[in-house]
Amino acid sequence: DEVEIYGSVGSVLPERKDFSDIIPAPKGEYLDRNALDGDTDIVCFHAGYSPEDEKLVNNDKDAFMPYVAYIDEKGRVTDTMFDSVMFLTLQGKCPSGANLTITDAPTVMTDWITLLDSYFHEEYNLNALDAATADMKKQLSLDPEYKVSVYLTVPYPKISDIDFGDYNGDGISDKISEYADCLAVTDWFMGEVEKRFAERNYENIALKGYFCNSEGLTRQNHDYEYDFARDAA
């Protein structure tokens, strides 16, 4: 009694189209529950660039509280909730007009830095999650060592002839002109994440991994999709 179905009697579904070969995963290829170092329940929040509505990417402490903590009908924190948070770019939007996801125009270095700054904003996202977790731990008298796990999205590098930026610090604006550059700029980004995370010295959250910014591997967009997923990991 909670579902309604709309449509026309006798409607015919369109013919199925296969866009790529379906490669079945061998037994044991998928992660079992608890395989992520004990993380079992991950909730997704957005971060990044959203000038039309900054609240969509600027998550404050109050936004995180009902996700890291179970709050009863009287507003009391009575238990933990999600043990992990993944930050996903909101539709891959960038100040340059390009896209951080696997599709659309190639990005520039300032787009990637905008995402980094969003993750480590003084008031929002990681800082706010750390504060929310601290509050939850205090109210539940949890072990001080308890931490919420964090997974951060890595932008998808696209080969192009545009100037990307001087990500390696040699004074020259570089291009992502070949596959090796894709890995080099990804390595730079992850290094920046880990550097900033360490500098913050968070007491209540732990960086546990990355989300590769493609929800499928088809080679429809770039012929190096399979290689990049493997080599980035």
Long-range contacts (C-beta under 8 A, 24 or more apart in sequence): 19-218, 19-220, 20-218, 20-219, 20-220, 36-84, 36-149, 36-208, 36-209, 37-149, 37-208, 38-83, 39-83, 39-84, 39-149, 39-208, 40-83, 40-84, 41-81, 41-82, 41-83, 41-84, 42-82, 42-83, 42-84, 42-85, 42-86, 42-149, 42-151, 43-67, 43-82, 43-84, 43-85, 43-86, 44-85, 44-86, 44-87, 44-88, 45-85, 45-86, 45-87, 45-88, 45-125, 46-87, 46-88, 46-89, 46-90, 47-87, 47-88, 47-89, 47-90, 47-115, 47-118, 47-119, 47-125, 47-153, 48-89, 48-90, 48-92, 48-93, 48-100, 48-114, 48-115, 48-118, 49-89, 49-90, 49-93, 49-94, 49-95, 49-111, 49-114, 49-115, 49-118, 50-90, 50-93, 56-90, 57-90, 57-118, 57-124, 57-125, 58-118, 58-121, 58-123, 58-124, 58-125, 59-124, 59-125, 59-128, 59-129, 60-123, 60-124, 60-128, 61-128, 61-131, 61-132, 61-135, 62-132, 63-128, 64-128, 64-129, 64-132, 64-133, 65-132, 65-135, 65-136, 68-129, 68-132, 68-133, 68-136, 68-148, 69-132, 69-135, 69-136, 69-139, 69-140, 77-135, 77-136, 77-139, 77-140, 78-140, 79-140, 80-136, 80-140, 80-142, 82-148, 83-148, 83-149, 84-148, 84-149, 84-150, 84-151, 84-208, 85-129, 85-148, 85-149, 85-150, 85-151, 85-205, 86-150, 86-151, 86-152, 86-153, 86-211, 87-119, 87-125, 87-126, 87-150, 87-151, 87-152, 87-153, 88-153, 88-211, 89-115, 89-153, 89-155, 89-213, 92-155, 92-213, 100-153, 100-155, 100-156, 100-213, 101-155, 101-156, 101-213, 101-214, 102-156, 102-158, 102-213, 102-214, 102-221, 102-222, 102-225, 103-221, 106-158, 106-159, 106-160, 106-162, 106-164, 106-176, 107-155, 107-157, 107-158, 107-164, 108-162, 108-163, 108-164, 108-165, 109-164, 109-165, 109-166, 109-167, 110-165, 111-155, 112-155, 112-185, 112-189, 115-153, 115-155, 116-189, 116-192, 116-193, 116-196, 119-152, 119-193, 119-196, 120-196, 120-197, 120-200, 126-150, 126-197, 126-200, 126-202, 126-205, 127-200, 129-204, 129-205, 130-200, 130-202, 130-203, 130-204, 130-205, 131-204, 133-204, 133-205, 134-203, 134-204, 137-204, 144-203, 146-204, 147-202, 147-203, 147-204, 147-205, 147-206, 148-204, 148-205, 148-206, 149-205, 149-206, 149-208, 150-205, 150-206, 150-207, 150-208, 151-208, 151-209, 151-210, 151-211, 152-193, 152-207, 152-210, 152-211, 153-210, 153-211, 153-213, 154-186, 154-189, 154-190, 154-210, 154-211, 154-212, 154-213, 154-232, 155-189, 155-213, 156-212, 156-213, 156-214, 157-181, 157-182, 157-185, 157-186, 157-228, 158-182, 158-222, 159-222, 159-224, 179-224, 179-227, 179-228, 182-224, 182-228, 183-228, 183-231, 183-232, 186-232
